[in-house]
Amino acid sequence: MHNRAFTLIELIVVLVVLAVLAAFALPRFADLQRQSRIETLNGVAGAMRSTIAVVQSKARVQGLSPSASNPVSGGNQTGYLVETEAGVSEVDWRNLCPESQAELADTLAMPDHIGLALSGGLQQQVTNQSTWVGYDLTTCVVIYDSFACTVTVVDAGC
């Protein structure tokens, strides 16, 4: 009767092959979370840019145009409300971009426009001027500035 077993050399060869595979595969898998976070931020940024384009287009169709100074007196900005499929949006008089967080009742904030669902560690912070959406609100974030009408992706800390 013969006992069949692996020899020490066969076991070492298998371990070396596994070590080589792990050396090449592990860094690729380790970077997947970073890549996933960056792509999520790019998707959020794209949704914000699309929202800006839709709201600006609707504002122009309504006859609104950017102004050098606030044309509204007494805080009555009803002329700067734009209806989209998502709801009513207050636009900034400087650039017709949707306000990050509107002052008027029943108007949408930027996260409402893009249907943002906070999951997987995604966070948000919204002020009148800016919306931050990210995993770390300083180094892995999308920043929407409604006064400047800019969308910036910061991915250094993802």
VEXLUMKE-202882 format. One record per residue: residue number from 1; residue in one letter; chain; x, y, z of N, C-alpha, C in turn. Coordinates in nm, 2 decimals. Layout:
BEGIN
+-----+-----+-------+--------+--------+--------+--------+--------+--------+--------+--------+--------+
|   n | res | chain |    n_x |    n_y |    n_z |   ca_x |   ca_y |   ca_z |    c_x |    c_y |    c_z |
+-----+-----+-------+--------+--------+--------+--------+--------+--------+--------+--------+--------+
| NUM |   a |     A |      X |      Y |      Z |      X |      Y |      Z |      X |      Y |      Z |
...
+-----+-----+-------+--------+--------+--------+--------+--------+--------+--------+--------+--------+
# end
This chain:
BEGIN
+-----+-----+-------+--------+--------+--------+--------+--------+--------+--------+--------+--------+
|   n | res | chain |    n_x |    n_y |    n_z |   ca_x |   ca_y |   ca_z |    c_x |    c_y |    c_z |
+-----+-----+-------+--------+--------+--------+--------+--------+--------+--------+--------+--------+
|   1 |   m |     A |   0.08 |  -0.12 |   0.00 |   0.00 |   0.00 |   0.00 |   0.09 |   0.12 |   0.00 |
|   2 |   h |     A |   0.06 |   0.22 |  -0.09 |   0.14 |   0.34 |  -0.10 |   0.06 |   0.46 |  -0.04 |
|   3 |   n |     A |   0.13 |   0.53 |   0.04 |   0.07 |   0.66 |   0.10 |   0.10 |   0.77 |   0.00 |
|   4 |   r |     A |   0.00 |   0.84 |  -0.04 |   0.03 |   0.96 |  -0.13 |   0.01 |   1.08 |  -0.05 |
|   5 |   a |     A |   0.11 |   1.17 |  -0.05 |   0.11 |   1.30 |   0.02 |   0.19 |   1.39 |  -0.06 |
|   6 |   f |     A |   0.18 |   1.52 |  -0.02 |   0.26 |   1.62 |  -0.09 |   0.40 |   1.62 |  -0.03 |
|   7 |   t |     A |   0.49 |   1.64 |  -0.11 |   0.63 |   1.65 |  -0.06 |   0.65 |   1.80 |  -0.01 |
|   8 |   l |     A |   0.76 |   1.82 |   0.06 |   0.79 |   1.95 |   0.12 |   0.81 |   2.05 |   0.00 |
|   9 |   i |     A |   0.88 |   2.00 |  -0.10 |   0.91 |   2.09 |  -0.22 |   0.78 |   2.13 |  -0.29 |
|  10 |   e |     A |   0.68 |   2.04 |  -0.30 |   0.56 |   2.07 |  -0.37 |   0.48 |   2.18 |  -0.28 |
|  11 |   l |     A |   0.48 |   2.16 |  -0.15 |   0.42 |   2.26 |  -0.06 |   0.48 |   2.40 |  -0.07 |
|  12 |   i |     A |   0.61 |   2.40 |  -0.08 |   0.69 |   2.53 |  -0.09 |   0.66 |   2.60 |  -0.22 |
|  13 |   v |     A |   0.65 |   2.52 |  -0.33 |   0.62 |   2.58 |  -0.46 |   0.48 |   2.64 |  -0.46 |
|  14 |   v |     A |   0.38 |   2.57 |  -0.40 |   0.24 |   2.62 |  -0.39 |   0.24 |   2.75 |  -0.31 |
|  15 |   l |     A |   0.31 |   2.75 |  -0.20 |   0.32 |   2.87 |  -0.12 |   0.38 |   2.99 |  -0.19 |
|  16 |   v |     A |   0.49 |   2.96 |  -0.27 |   0.55 |   3.07 |  -0.34 |   0.46 |   3.12 |  -0.45 |
|  17 |   v |     A |   0.39 |   3.03 |  -0.52 |   0.29 |   3.08 |  -0.62 |   0.18 |   3.16 |  -0.56 |
|  18 |   l |     A |   0.13 |   3.12 |  -0.45 |   0.03 |   3.20 |  -0.38 |   0.08 |   3.33 |  -0.33 |
|  19 |   a |     A |   0.20 |   3.34 |  -0.28 |   0.26 |   3.46 |  -0.24 |   0.28 |   3.56 |  -0.36 |
|  20 |   v |     A |   0.32 |   3.51 |  -0.47 |   0.34 |   3.59 |  -0.59 |   0.20 |   3.65 |  -0.63 |
|  21 |   l |     A |   0.10 |   3.56 |  -0.64 |  -0.03 |   3.61 |  -0.67 |  -0.08 |   3.72 |  -0.57 |
|  22 |   a |     A |  -0.06 |   3.69 |  -0.45 |  -0.11 |   3.79 |  -0.35 |  -0.03 |   3.92 |  -0.36 |
|  23 |   a |     A |   0.09 |   3.92 |  -0.40 |   0.17 |   4.04 |  -0.41 |   0.12 |   4.13 |  -0.52 |
|  24 |   f |     A |   0.06 |   4.07 |  -0.63 |   0.01 |   4.14 |  -0.74 |  -0.14 |   4.18 |  -0.72 |
|  25 |   a |     A |  -0.22 |   4.09 |  -0.66 |  -0.36 |   4.11 |  -0.65 |  -0.40 |   4.19 |  -0.53 |
|  26 |   l |     A |  -0.33 |   4.18 |  -0.42 |  -0.37 |   4.26 |  -0.30 |  -0.37 |   4.41 |  -0.32 |
|  27 |   p |     A |  -0.27 |   4.47 |  -0.38 |  -0.28 |   4.62 |  -0.40 |  -0.39 |   4.66 |  -0.49 |
|  28 |   r |     A |  -0.43 |   4.58 |  -0.58 |  -0.55 |   4.61 |  -0.67 |  -0.68 |   4.61 |  -0.59 |
|  29 |   f |     A |  -0.69 |   4.51 |  -0.50 |  -0.81 |   4.50 |  -0.42 |  -0.81 |   4.61 |  -0.31 |
|  30 |   a |     A |  -0.70 |   4.64 |  -0.26 |  -0.69 |   4.75 |  -0.15 |  -0.73 |   4.88 |  -0.21 |
|  31 |   d |     A |  -0.71 |   4.91 |  -0.33 |  -0.74 |   5.04 |  -0.39 |  -0.88 |   5.05 |  -0.44 |
|  32 |   l |     A |  -0.96 |   4.94 |  -0.44 |  -1.10 |   4.94 |  -0.48 |  -1.19 |   5.04 |  -0.41 |
|  33 |   q |     A |  -1.17 |   5.04 |  -0.27 |  -1.25 |   5.13 |  -0.19 |  -1.23 |   5.28 |  -0.23 |
|  34 |   r |     A |  -1.10 |   5.32 |  -0.25 |  -1.07 |   5.45 |  -0.29 |  -1.13 |   5.48 |  -0.43 |
|  35 |   q |     A |  -1.11 |   5.39 |  -0.52 |  -1.17 |   5.41 |  -0.66 |  -1.32 |   5.42 |  -0.65 |
|  36 |   s |     A |  -1.38 |   5.34 |  -0.57 |  -1.53 |   5.35 |  -0.56 |  -1.57 |   5.48 |  -0.50 |
|  37 |   r |     A |  -1.50 |   5.53 |  -0.40 |  -1.54 |   5.66 |  -0.34 |  -1.52 |   5.77 |  -0.44 |
|  38 |   i |     A |  -1.41 |   5.77 |  -0.52 |  -1.39 |   5.87 |  -0.62 |  -1.50 |   5.87 |  -0.73 |
|  39 |   e |     A |  -1.53 |   5.75 |  -0.77 |  -1.64 |   5.74 |  -0.87 |  -1.77 |   5.79 |  -0.82 |
|  40 |   t |     A |  -1.80 |   5.76 |  -0.69 |  -1.92 |   5.81 |  -0.63 |  -1.93 |   5.96 |  -0.63 |
|  41 |   l |     A |  -1.81 |   6.02 |  -0.59 |  -1.80 |   6.17 |  -0.59 |  -1.82 |   6.22 |  -0.73 |
|  42 |   n |     A |  -1.76 |   6.16 |  -0.83 |  -1.78 |   6.20 |  -0.97 |  -1.92 |   6.19 |  -1.02 |
|  43 |   g |     A |  -1.99 |   6.09 |  -0.97 |  -2.13 |   6.08 |  -1.00 |  -2.22 |   6.19 |  -0.94 |
|  44 |   v |     A |  -2.19 |   6.22 |  -0.81 |  -2.26 |   6.33 |  -0.75 |  -2.23 |   6.46 |  -0.82 |
|  45 |   a |     A |  -2.11 |   6.48 |  -0.85 |  -2.07 |   6.61 |  -0.92 |  -2.14 |   6.62 |  -1.06 |
|  46 |   g |     A |  -2.15 |   6.51 |  -1.13 |  -2.22 |   6.51 |  -1.26 |  -2.37 |   6.54 |  -1.24 |
|  47 |   a |     A |  -2.43 |   6.48 |  -1.13 |  -2.57 |   6.51 |  -1.10 |  -2.59 |   6.66 |  -1.07 |
|  48 |   m |     A |  -2.50 |   6.71 |  -1.00 |  -2.51 |   6.86 |  -0.96 |  -2.49 |   6.94 |  -1.09 |
|  49 |   r |     A |  -2.40 |   6.91 |  -1.17 |  -2.38 |   6.99 |  -1.30 |  -2.51 |   6.98 |  -1.39 |
|  50 |   s |     A |  -2.57 |   6.86 |  -1.39 |  -2.69 |   6.85 |  -1.47 |  -2.80 |   6.93 |  -1.41 |
|  51 |   t |     A |  -2.81 |   6.93 |  -1.28 |  -2.92 |   7.01 |  -1.21 |  -2.90 |   7.16 |  -1.25 |
|  52 |   i |     A |  -2.77 |   7.20 |  -1.24 |  -2.74 |   7.34 |  -1.27 |  -2.79 |   7.38 |  -1.41 |
|  53 |   a |     A |  -2.75 |   7.29 |  -1.51 |  -2.79 |   7.32 |  -1.65 |  -2.94 |   7.32 |  -1.66 |
|  54 |   v |     A |  -3.01 |   7.23 |  -1.60 |  -3.16 |   7.23 |  -1.61 |  -3.22 |   7.35 |  -1.55 |
|  55 |   v |     A |  -3.18 |   7.39 |  -1.43 |  -3.24 |   7.50 |  -1.36 |  -3.21 |   7.63 |  -1.44 |
|  56 |   q |     A |  -3.08 |   7.65 |  -1.48 |  -3.05 |   7.77 |  -1.56 |  -3.13 |   7.78 |  -1.69 |
|  57 |   s |     A |  -3.15 |   7.67 |  -1.75 |  -3.23 |   7.67 |  -1.88 |  -3.37 |   7.71 |  -1.85 |
|  58 |   k |     A |  -3.43 |   7.65 |  -1.74 |  -3.57 |   7.68 |  -1.71 |  -3.58 |   7.83 |  -1.67 |
|  59 |   a |     A |  -3.48 |   7.88 |  -1.60 |  -3.48 |   8.02 |  -1.56 |  -3.48 |   8.11 |  -1.68 |
|  60 |   r |     A |  -3.40 |   8.08 |  -1.77 |  -3.39 |   8.16 |  -1.90 |  -3.52 |   8.15 |  -1.98 |
|  61 |   v |     A |  -3.58 |   8.04 |  -1.98 |  -3.71 |   8.02 |  -2.05 |  -3.82 |   8.11 |  -1.98 |
|  62 |   q |     A |  -3.81 |   8.12 |  -1.85 |  -3.90 |   8.21 |  -1.77 |  -3.87 |   8.36 |  -1.79 |
|  63 |   g |     A |  -3.76 |   8.39 |  -1.86 |  -3.73 |   8.53 |  -1.89 |  -3.63 |   8.59 |  -1.78 |
|  64 |   l |     A |  -3.57 |   8.51 |  -1.70 |  -3.48 |   8.56 |  -1.60 |  -3.34 |   8.57 |  -1.66 |
|  65 |   s |     A |  -3.26 |   8.66 |  -1.61 |  -3.12 |   8.68 |  -1.66 |  -3.04 |   8.72 |  -1.54 |
|  66 |   p |     A |  -2.91 |   8.69 |  -1.54 |  -2.83 |   8.73 |  -1.43 |  -2.82 |   8.88 |  -1.41 |
|  67 |   s |     A |  -2.80 |   8.92 |  -1.29 |  -2.80 |   9.06 |  -1.26 |  -2.67 |   9.10 |  -1.18 |
|  68 |   a |     A |  -2.62 |   9.22 |  -1.20 |  -2.50 |   9.27 |  -1.13 |  -2.53 |   9.30 |  -0.98 |
|  69 |   s |     A |  -2.66 |   9.33 |  -0.95 |  -2.69 |   9.36 |  -0.81 |  -2.83 |   9.29 |  -0.78 |
|  70 |   n |     A |  -2.86 |   9.27 |  -0.66 |  -2.98 |   9.20 |  -0.62 |  -3.10 |   9.29 |  -0.67 |
|  71 |   p |     A |  -3.18 |   9.25 |  -0.76 |  -3.29 |   9.33 |  -0.82 |  -3.42 |   9.32 |  -0.73 |
|  72 |   v |     A |  -3.41 |   9.24 |  -0.62 |  -3.53 |   9.22 |  -0.54 |  -3.51 |   9.30 |  -0.41 |
|  73 |   s |     A |  -3.62 |   9.38 |  -0.38 |  -3.61 |   9.46 |  -0.26 |  -3.70 |   9.39 |  -0.15 |
|  74 |   g |     A |  -3.67 |   9.41 |  -0.03 |  -3.75 |   9.36 |   0.08 |  -3.75 |   9.21 |   0.10 |
|  75 |   g |     A |  -3.66 |   9.14 |   0.04 |  -3.65 |   8.99 |   0.05 |  -3.76 |   8.91 |  -0.03 |
|  76 |   n |     A |  -3.83 |   8.98 |  -0.11 |  -3.93 |   8.91 |  -0.19 |  -3.87 |   8.86 |  -0.32 |
|  77 |   q |     A |  -3.83 |   8.74 |  -0.32 |  -3.76 |   8.68 |  -0.44 |  -3.84 |   8.59 |  -0.52 |
|  78 |   t |     A |  -3.97 |   8.61 |  -0.52 |  -4.06 |   8.51 |  -0.59 |  -4.03 |   8.51 |  -0.74 |
|  79 |   g |     A |  -3.97 |   8.61 |  -0.79 |  -3.94 |   8.61 |  -0.93 |  -3.82 |   8.52 |  -0.96 |
|  80 |   y |     A |  -3.75 |   8.48 |  -0.86 |  -3.63 |   8.39 |  -0.88 |  -3.66 |   8.25 |  -0.83 |
|  81 |   l |     A |  -3.78 |   8.21 |  -0.85 |  -3.82 |   8.07 |  -0.83 |  -3.84 |   8.00 |  -0.96 |
|  82 |   v |     A |  -3.79 |   7.88 |  -0.98 |  -3.80 |   7.81 |  -1.10 |  -3.86 |   7.67 |  -1.07 |
|  83 |   e |     A |  -3.96 |   7.63 |  -1.15 |  -4.02 |   7.50 |  -1.13 |  -3.95 |   7.40 |  -1.23 |
|  84 |   t |     A |  -3.90 |   7.29 |  -1.17 |  -3.85 |   7.18 |  -1.25 |  -3.93 |   7.05 |  -1.22 |
|  85 |   e |     A |  -3.89 |   6.94 |  -1.28 |  -3.96 |   6.82 |  -1.25 |  -3.93 |   6.77 |  -1.11 |
|  86 |   a |     A |  -3.83 |   6.82 |  -1.04 |  -3.80 |   6.78 |  -0.91 |  -3.87 |   6.87 |  -0.81 |
|  87 |   g |     A |  -3.92 |   6.98 |  -0.85 |  -3.99 |   7.07 |  -0.76 |  -3.95 |   7.22 |  -0.79 |
|  88 |   v |     A |  -3.97 |   7.31 |  -0.69 |  -3.95 |   7.45 |  -0.71 |  -3.81 |   7.48 |  -0.65 |
|  89 |   s |     A |  -3.73 |   7.55 |  -0.73 |  -3.59 |   7.58 |  -0.70 |  -3.58 |   7.74 |  -0.69 |
|  90 |   e |     A |  -3.51 |   7.79 |  -0.59 |  -3.48 |   7.93 |  -0.58 |  -3.34 |   7.94 |  -0.65 |
|  91 |   v |     A |  -3.33 |   8.04 |  -0.74 |  -3.20 |   8.06 |  -0.81 |  -3.13 |   8.19 |  -0.76 |
|  92 |   d |     A |  -3.00 |   8.19 |  -0.77 |  -2.92 |   8.30 |  -0.73 |  -2.93 |   8.41 |  -0.84 |
|  93 |   w |     A |  -2.95 |   8.53 |  -0.81 |  -2.97 |   8.64 |  -0.91 |  -2.84 |   8.67 |  -0.98 |
|  94 |   r |     A |  -2.72 |   8.63 |  -0.93 |  -2.60 |   8.65 |  -0.99 |  -2.57 |   8.56 |  -1.11 |
|  95 |   n |     A |  -2.62 |   8.44 |  -1.11 |  -2.58 |   8.34 |  -1.21 |  -2.69 |   8.24 |  -1.25 |
|  96 |   l |     A |  -2.81 |   8.26 |  -1.19 |  -2.92 |   8.17 |  -1.21 |  -2.90 |   8.02 |  -1.17 |
|  97 |   c |     A |  -2.80 |   8.00 |  -1.09 |  -2.78 |   7.87 |  -1.04 |  -2.87 |   7.84 |  -0.92 |
|  98 |   p |     A |  -2.91 |   7.71 |  -0.90 |  -2.99 |   7.68 |  -0.79 |  -2.92 |   7.71 |  -0.66 |
|  99 |   e |     A |  -2.99 |   7.78 |  -0.56 |  -2.93 |   7.80 |  -0.43 |  -2.90 |   7.67 |  -0.37 |
| 100 |   s |     A |  -2.79 |   7.67 |  -0.30 |  -2.75 |   7.55 |  -0.22 |  -2.86 |   7.51 |  -0.12 |
| 101 |   q |     A |  -2.90 |   7.61 |  -0.05 |  -3.01 |   7.59 |   0.04 |  -3.10 |   7.72 |   0.03 |
| 102 |   a |     A |  -3.22 |   7.70 |  -0.01 |  -3.30 |   7.82 |  -0.04 |  -3.36 |   7.88 |   0.09 |
| 103 |   e |     A |  -3.38 |   8.01 |   0.09 |  -3.44 |   8.08 |   0.20 |  -3.59 |   8.07 |   0.20 |
| 104 |   l |     A |  -3.64 |   8.06 |   0.08 |  -3.79 |   8.06 |   0.07 |  -3.85 |   7.93 |   0.10 |
| 105 |   a |     A |  -3.97 |   7.93 |   0.16 |  -4.03 |   7.80 |   0.20 |  -4.06 |   7.71 |   0.07 |
| 106 |   d |     A |  -4.06 |   7.59 |   0.10 |  -4.10 |   7.49 |   0.00 |  -4.02 |   7.49 |  -0.13 |
| 107 |   t |     A |  -3.89 |   7.53 |  -0.12 |  -3.80 |   7.52 |  -0.23 |  -3.69 |   7.42 |  -0.20 |
| 108 |   l |     A |  -3.63 |   7.37 |  -0.31 |  -3.54 |   7.26 |  -0.29 |  -3.40 |   7.30 |  -0.26 |
| 109 |   a |     A |  -3.33 |   7.22 |  -0.18 |  -3.18 |   7.24 |  -0.16 |  -3.12 |   7.15 |  -0.27 |
| 110 |   m |     A |  -2.99 |   7.17 |  -0.29 |  -2.92 |   7.09 |  -0.39 |  -2.93 |   6.93 |  -0.37 |
| 111 |   p |     A |  -2.91 |   6.88 |  -0.24 |  -2.93 |   6.74 |  -0.22 |  -3.07 |   6.69 |  -0.26 |
| 112 |   d |     A |  -3.17 |   6.77 |  -0.25 |  -3.31 |   6.73 |  -0.29 |  -3.31 |   6.72 |  -0.44 |
| 113 |   h |     A |  -3.25 |   6.81 |  -0.52 |  -3.25 |   6.80 |  -0.66 |  -3.19 |   6.67 |  -0.71 |
| 114 |   i |     A |  -3.08 |   6.63 |  -0.65 |  -3.01 |   6.52 |  -0.71 |  -3.05 |   6.39 |  -0.65 |
| 115 |   g |     A |  -3.15 |   6.39 |  -0.55 |  -3.20 |   6.27 |  -0.49 |  -3.10 |   6.20 |  -0.41 |
| 116 |   l |     A |  -3.02 |   6.27 |  -0.34 |  -2.90 |   6.21 |  -0.27 |  -2.95 |   6.12 |  -0.15 |
| 117 |   a |     A |  -2.90 |   6.00 |  -0.15 |  -2.92 |   5.90 |  -0.05 |  -2.79 |   5.89 |   0.03 |
| 118 |   l |     A |  -2.79 |   5.92 |   0.16 |  -2.67 |   5.91 |   0.24 |  -2.66 |   5.76 |   0.29 |
| 119 |   s |     A |  -2.56 |   5.69 |   0.23 |  -2.54 |   5.55 |   0.27 |  -2.39 |   5.52 |   0.24 |
| 120 |   g |     A |  -2.34 |   5.42 |   0.30 |  -2.20 |   5.38 |   0.28 |  -2.10 |   5.48 |   0.34 |
| 121 |   g |     A |  -2.14 |   5.56 |   0.44 |  -2.05 |   5.65 |   0.49 |  -2.06 |   5.79 |   0.43 |
| 122 |   l |     A |  -2.14 |   5.81 |   0.33 |  -2.16 |   5.94 |   0.26 |  -2.22 |   6.04 |   0.36 |
| 123 |   q |     A |  -2.17 |   6.16 |   0.36 |  -2.22 |   6.26 |   0.45 |  -2.25 |   6.39 |   0.37 |
| 124 |   q |     A |  -2.33 |   6.48 |   0.43 |  -2.35 |   6.61 |   0.36 |  -2.36 |   6.72 |   0.46 |
| 125 |   q |     A |  -2.33 |   6.84 |   0.41 |  -2.34 |   6.96 |   0.49 |  -2.39 |   7.07 |   0.40 |
| 126 |   v |     A |  -2.50 |   7.14 |   0.43 |  -2.56 |   7.24 |   0.34 |  -2.57 |   7.37 |   0.41 |
| 127 |   t |     A |  -2.52 |   7.47 |   0.35 |  -2.54 |   7.61 |   0.39 |  -2.61 |   7.69 |   0.28 |
| 128 |   n |     A |  -2.64 |   7.81 |   0.30 |  -2.70 |   7.89 |   0.20 |  -2.61 |   7.90 |   0.07 |
| 129 |   q |     A |  -2.48 |   7.91 |   0.09 |  -2.39 |   7.92 |  -0.02 |  -2.34 |   7.79 |  -0.08 |
| 130 |   s |     A |  -2.32 |   7.69 |   0.01 |  -2.24 |   7.57 |  -0.04 |  -2.31 |   7.44 |   0.01 |
| 131 |   t |     A |  -2.28 |   7.34 |  -0.07 |  -2.32 |   7.20 |  -0.03 |  -2.20 |   7.12 |  -0.04 |
| 132 |   w |     A |  -2.17 |   7.05 |   0.06 |  -2.06 |   6.95 |   0.07 |  -2.12 |   6.81 |   0.08 |
| 133 |   v |     A |  -2.07 |   6.72 |  -0.01 |  -2.12 |   6.58 |  -0.01 |  -1.99 |   6.50 |  -0.02 |
| 134 |   g |     A |  -1.97 |   6.41 |   0.08 |  -1.85 |   6.33 |   0.07 |  -1.83 |   6.23 |   0.18 |
| 135 |   y |     A |  -1.72 |   6.16 |   0.18 |  -1.69 |   6.07 |   0.29 |  -1.61 |   6.13 |   0.40 |
| 136 |   d |     A |  -1.54 |   6.23 |   0.37 |  -1.47 |   6.32 |   0.46 |  -1.49 |   6.46 |   0.40 |
| 137 |   l |     A |  -1.55 |   6.55 |   0.48 |  -1.60 |   6.67 |   0.42 |  -1.49 |   6.78 |   0.40 |
| 138 |   t |     A |  -1.36 |   6.73 |   0.41 |  -1.25 |   6.82 |   0.38 |  -1.16 |   6.76 |   0.27 |
| 139 |   t |     A |  -1.14 |   6.63 |   0.27 |  -1.04 |   6.57 |   0.17 |  -1.10 |   6.47 |   0.08 |
| 140 |   c |     A |  -1.23 |   6.44 |   0.09 |  -1.29 |   6.34 |   0.00 |  -1.44 |   6.39 |  -0.02 |
| 141 |   v |     A |  -1.45 |   6.49 |  -0.10 |  -1.58 |   6.56 |  -0.10 |  -1.61 |   6.63 |  -0.24 |
| 142 |   v |     A |  -1.73 |   6.65 |  -0.27 |  -1.78 |   6.74 |  -0.38 |  -1.83 |   6.86 |  -0.31 |
| 143 |   i |     A |  -1.78 |   6.98 |  -0.36 |  -1.83 |   7.11 |  -0.31 |  -1.90 |   7.18 |  -0.42 |
| 144 |   y |     A |  -2.03 |   7.22 |  -0.39 |  -2.11 |   7.30 |  -0.48 |  -2.12 |   7.44 |  -0.42 |
| 145 |   d |     A |  -2.07 |   7.54 |  -0.49 |  -2.08 |   7.68 |  -0.44 |  -2.18 |   7.75 |  -0.53 |
| 146 |   s |     A |  -2.30 |   7.78 |  -0.48 |  -2.40 |   7.83 |  -0.56 |  -2.38 |   7.98 |  -0.59 |
| 147 |   f |     A |  -2.30 |   8.05 |  -0.51 |  -2.27 |   8.19 |  -0.54 |  -2.18 |   8.20 |  -0.66 |
| 148 |   a |     A |  -2.08 |   8.11 |  -0.67 |  -1.99 |   8.11 |  -0.78 |  -2.03 |   8.02 |  -0.89 |
| 149 |   c |     A |  -2.13 |   7.93 |  -0.87 |  -2.18 |   7.83 |  -0.96 |  -2.08 |   7.74 |  -1.01 |
| 150 |   t |     A |  -2.00 |   7.68 |  -0.91 |  -1.90 |   7.59 |  -0.94 |  -1.92 |   7.45 |  -0.86 |
| 151 |   v |     A |  -1.88 |   7.35 |  -0.92 |  -1.88 |   7.21 |  -0.86 |  -1.73 |   7.16 |  -0.87 |
| 152 |   t |     A |  -1.68 |   7.13 |  -0.75 |  -1.54 |   7.09 |  -0.73 |  -1.53 |   6.96 |  -0.66 |
| 153 |   v |     A |  -1.45 |   6.87 |  -0.72 |  -1.43 |   6.74 |  -0.66 |  -1.29 |   6.74 |  -0.59 |
| 154 |   v |     A |  -1.29 |   6.71 |  -0.46 |  -1.16 |   6.70 |  -0.39 |  -1.15 |   6.55 |  -0.35 |
| 155 |   d |     A |  -1.05 |   6.48 |  -0.41 |  -1.04 |   6.34 |  -0.38 |  -0.90 |   6.30 |  -0.32 |
| 156 |   a |     A |  -0.83 |   6.39 |  -0.26 |  -0.70 |   6.36 |  -0.21 |  -0.70 |   6.27 |  -0.09 |
| 157 |   g |     A |  -0.81 |   6.27 |  -0.01 |  -0.82 |   6.18 |   0.11 |  -0.92 |   6.07 |   0.10 |
| 158 |   c |     A |  -0.95 |   6.03 |  -0.02 |  -1.04 |   5.92 |  -0.04 |  -0.98 |   5.79 |  -0.01 |
+-----+-----+-------+--------+--------+--------+--------+--------+--------+--------+--------+--------+
# end
